[in-house]
Amino acid sequence: MNNDAREIFDLLRNKRFMLSNEKSVQADIEKLFKSLSVSHKREHILDENNIIDFLMDNGVGIEVKIKGQKREMYKQCERYAQFEDIKQLILLTSVSTGMPQEINNKPIHVLNLSRAWL
C-alpha cells in the first residue's frame, strides 16, 4: 500500500460509523473528510453507468459496501479499476471478504468497518 492509500486507510481504520445503511456511512465519511480538510469528490462519475462513492485527488477511489454479495463487490471493484481516474481502490465494508491484491493492475485494499466496534 503506498502512502496515498495508507493515509486514508489509517484515517478511517478506527472510526466507528453507524453501519445501518451505506448512505449514512458515506455522509459520515464526507463529514470527517471536510472536518479534516481532506480534498475529495463525492459520487464521482466515471461514466454513465459507474459512479464511485469517493475519489481523492491522488487517484484513490473509495467504495462503501455495507451489505451485499461478495461476488458483486468484486465485480464492482473490477469495473472501477478499468478507469484511468482510479489509481488504487479502497473497499469499505462490513462484510467479511477478501480481494486479490490487484484488480486490472490497480492495488485494492479492504477495510472492514465492523472491526472498529470490537
BELRA-V174218 format. One record per run of one state. SS is the DSSP state (A for helix, B for strand, O for the rest). FROM is the first residue (numbers start at 1). TO is the last residue. If there is no record, write none. Layout:
ss:from:to
SS:FROM:TO
SS:FROM:TO
//
This chain:
ss:from:to
O:1:2
A:3:13
O:14:21
A:22:35
O:36:39
B:40:47
O:48:49
B:50:56
O:57:59
B:60:65
O:66:69
A:70:80
O:81:87
B:88:93
O:94:101
B:102:103
O:104:105
B:106:112
A:113:117
O:118:118
//
